[in-house]
Amino acid sequence: MTDVQDVLGVALVGCGTVGGAVAEILTRDRSILEERIARHIELRHIVDVDFTNAKKIGLDEKLFRSDLQEALDDEGVSVVLELIGGTTIAKDLSERALRAGKHVVTANKALLAHYGIELYALARDNGVCITFEASCAGGVPIIRALTGGLIANRIDALYGIVNGTCNYILTAMTRRGQTYAEALAQAQRDGLAEADPTLDVSGADSAHKLAILASLAFGQRIDLEAIHVSGIDSLDPRDVACGQELGYVAKLLAIAQRRDDGLSLRVRTVFISKEHPLAWVSGPFNAVSVYGHATGHTMYYGRGAGGMPTASAVVADIAAVATGAAQRTFDGLPLWPDLREPAEQLPIDAVNSRYYLRMTCHDRPRVIAAIADILGRRDISISSVLQHEPDENEERFGVPIIITTHKANEGNVRKALLEVDDLDVVKSGSVCIGIVDEHEEQL
């Protein structure tokens, strides 16, 4: 066994699911880590307002603290773990820790998406670092990849399934034919969705992660508010079924693309081919595809949430601080958003993509011709049309017409659909879902 050279003191703030798992690794599994990094890691404080979970795990109650200041005043503490979530108390305690000269390890994507720039700058001013591997994809080491293994690349695009709750729901809708409400209820029963799932299903959680990943991938300052975001909560099972018939599966993707005129960043439900590398990522798993000019396509896959997988990433950050790697990366790479200029972020209307369109129409002659005329005048070329024999309900409530397009400008598609919805033969608002093809490698 490698000799342990010295001690790194750690204060854990927040002992919920992830914090409890981190504490377990730092106590019960500590020898594995210490053998690998040749340093002793000592958990010196557990700060929380409720120690129910900590007691359930069987952690040493002598470590329990109700006041963060006690941990900050401890000269033996070098690292503070922020694992409480949110953007208010978490921001305050992170700032206090950094000002006290403590490194901060966090899994808090919302905190970094909203306040990362000022926190990075504050860490720099105080000669410490802030690390956040667990923030974007749980146990998947995507931050390490972007700041290490892919450093020789110009990143051209990034596509991510980065929310396990949404992926679980979409997998259930696709494979079991469940409605959104049924799949959400099952996710909640399985502990994979919050009682209030809004942050996940609205796409906001994925947008937080995209802002962090894009800032590192492209080395530019990202405006979270300029990212176009839509979620999965309005997805109709009919479209899931029609997409499958056409050879597609529905996924909530966080998409970042480099273009000559700027960056295109968006989170939305899209259709991807069943042959797409991300199509087989199912249930609560995450995956991020990155396209570099030298490597081509690389993909990072694993458990994107859960106590132990996320704790694995948190402890990896502790190890990086212990070995000095985290500080060297933080000081040595000019990738961090506080050191970069703001990105030119393109509006959603600038996107060029293929599209799946569903119109609910009266069963009359020349309906498709009228729709095709509107699309044609907006330079939207039709790739395919799908219309089944109407059943009794469809004759009463309207017949669905499914159109897929060749690549078109999204602004033109939106304007065309406004015109289509004004036709007297169209009974309800049209549905539009982007079709994402596999990114072309630039090797």
C-alpha positions, 0 to 999 in steps of 0.5 A: 500500500502507498504511504499516506503523506498528509491529511486533507480535512473536509467539511460536508454541508448537506447530508441528504442522499448525495451527502450521505453517500459521500460520507459513506465513501469518506468513512467506510471506503476511505482506504480505497481512495487513500491507496490511490492518492497517497493522502489521508482524507479526514471528514471533520464536520457534517453541517446540516439542519436535520441529521435524520439521514446521517443518523440512519447511515450510522455516521459519527454524531461527534461530527454533526454541526448546526453552524457552518462557521465552526467548520470555516474556523477550523484550520484543519479544513481545506475543502468544503462540500456544498451539497444542499442545492438551490441558489440562495443558501448555497451561494452564501455558504460557497462565498463564505467558504471561498473567502475563508480560503477553502476549496469548494466542491459542489454538485449544484448545477443551478448555482453554477449556471446562475452565479458561476462567473462570480464564484470562479472569480472569487475563488481565484481572488482567494487562491483556491479553486471550485470543482463541480464534476458531479454537477452535470451528469452525476457519475459521468466524468464529462467535466474531466473530459472537456478540461482534460482528455479533449483539450487538444480539440476544437469542440464543434458540437455537444449533444446530451441526455442529461436529465434522468427523470425525463429520460425515464419518462420518455423511455416509458412512453416509447417502450410501454406506450404510457401517457406522460402522466402515467410515466411521471407517476411511475417515476415518482413511485420509483423515486426517480422524480420529485413530488414537484417535477417542474425543474426536470420536466420543463427542461430547466435542469438540462439548461443549467447543465448545458450552460456549464458544459457549453462554457467549457466546451467552447471557452466562452461565457454563456448567458443562461437566459438566452438558451431556448428551453422547452420540456417534455410535459406537453408531449403527446403519446400520438406523436411518440407512436407516429415517430416510432412508425417513422423510425424515430425515438423521442429524447430530451436533448441539450444541444450545443453547436458551433456555427460560423455566426455564433453558438446555437444552444437549446434544450428541447424534445426531439426525434432522433433515428433509432440508429442514432448513438443516443437512441439506446440510452434508456431509463435514468441513464445519461449520455453526452456526445461530444464532437471534436475536430481531432477526435471526431465523436466521443460519447460519455455514458453512465448513471446521471443521478443517485446517491453513490454515482453522484458521490463518486464524482464528488469524491473524485473532485476531493481527490483532485484537490488533494493531489493538486490537480484541481488547483493546477487545472483551475489556475492553468486553463483559461477556459473558465467563464470568468476569464472569457468573453460572452458568446454570440448566442443565436436565436432559436429561429436561426436553427436549421433542422429537419422537422416532424409536423402533425396537423389535425384536419378535416377529411376534405380534398386538397388539404395536403395541397393547401398545406404544401403550398404554405410550406413551399412559399416558406422554402420548406421542402416536404420529405414524407407524408403519413396519413392513415385511414381515419377511424370514427373518432378521427372523422369526428375530431379531425384526421392527423396528417404527419409531414416530415421536412428536409432541412429548413429554417426554424423561423420559416417553419414557425411562420408557416405553421401560423398560416397553416393553423389559420386554414379553415380545414385545420381543426387544432394547433399544429405540433412541431418536433425537431428531427436531429440527425447524427452530427457530421464529424469534421475529421 
